Amino acid sequence: MLRSGILVFSTLEGQLIASQIKTILQRDSSLDVAQVCGQLGDAEVVQSISPKVLIAVFPSAKQETASFLRELRSFDIRTSLLAVLTPDLLDCGFPEGTENTHDFLVAPLEETELLFRVRRLINTSPRNVATRQATEACGLAQLLGEDPNFVNLKRRIPIVARFDSTVLLTGETGTGKERFARALHYSSPRAANPFLPVNCGAIPVDLFESELYGHRRGAFTGAVSAEAGLIAEAEGGTLFLDEVETLSLASQVKLLRFLQDQVYYPVGSAKPKQANVWILASTNIELPLKIQDGTFREDLYYRLAVISLALPPLRQRAGDVALLAGHFWRMYSDKVGRDPGPLSADVMDALCSYDWPGNVRELQNVIQQLAVLTEADTIRPEDLPIPRRQPQHNGKVKSFAQRKASVIADFEKHYLTDLLRVHRGNVTHAAQEAGKDRRAFGRLIKKYQIDKTGMLD
């Protein structure tokens, strides 16, 4: 058995990249490298060695990754897996199944980066891997939803979490940005270290530098003792900057300086300190608009948005309302000691018909209030503390099919409107994101009489 065996596996298409990887790794005399092109099961070299790291060069066509993944799953699961993806494949979204890899790189590869990743995987013990997988499950378990776009976003978390690239989480208030930040932290190698959330809007402008970097005793009036800053408290872990758009321009400069090299000076100290902190940030507004009006620095935006994850509002994942409502109802019913029996169809219908401007947070608050304040054993739609639509009975109650069609129509209209607004009225781009034919998309716009006035193309 080779002490530091490396196996590079690819299809015929990826053979050139695989050869380049082998050439780079062979420059390190402590690594024993073998290359396989084709099928792992037929390769004698796989039986002759027990590699610590399997480097898999994925095919560039997304439709070919399924058979490639089946081949990888037949391999020893105790081996660390490093996935090498092409930019074309990454543009289509992370391939399903790559969330089970231990690390990934995007071609073309840099020699120093490749060697660093491989050495890190070699030095990762099975116990650490098991611990990391457990923390990944704990973090991801908090993100509930079955909407395809939400599931795709959730699948990216274990992949993004393997790196220290700054992440910007965007989305409306109440969409769960801090939950996603926690899931990133607990899916990362930093899971055993602190996760420190900070509301940027709550820090006074004149104290931001001291809060961030800390200060020495006597650094300013009132500094009667030395204090560690937020960065020092989050050492080895993650610092989550919530509502980053509220920072003043002066505070933005101080943050930018730290992001460039993670070196900082406590206030009153001439001695620099090197930090080891992963920075995550969030905002509920369009930062490019803040850049245009001069209230947010463009260079800071690009430092924060190395990786950007956009969280969808609840109205764009209406199918998840019932799932989330049921979860919150069981949770709060258990806390207050009431029967957690399922909510009635009429109550669920009312919940699913509401737009939820406050998103998941508003839904959670509504269900909590329902569980705590409703004294009756049976919950009725009129007990819900949300605006209700005026019924249009005309002497008749809508059938199940009619009511279902009405809910679907409302969802489609709001979804189309939101999508067009995001793409500034560009029907082609909106149809592509929705995964629909442009003509069919146009017919829906006409059907619901959606006015594109004001949606600048």
Order of alpha helices (4+ residues) and beta strands (2+ residues): beta-alpha-beta-alpha-beta-alpha-beta-alpha-beta-alpha-alpha-alpha-beta-alpha-beta-alpha-beta-beta-alpha-beta-alpha-beta-beta-beta-alpha-alpha-beta-alpha-alpha-alpha-alpha-alpha-alpha
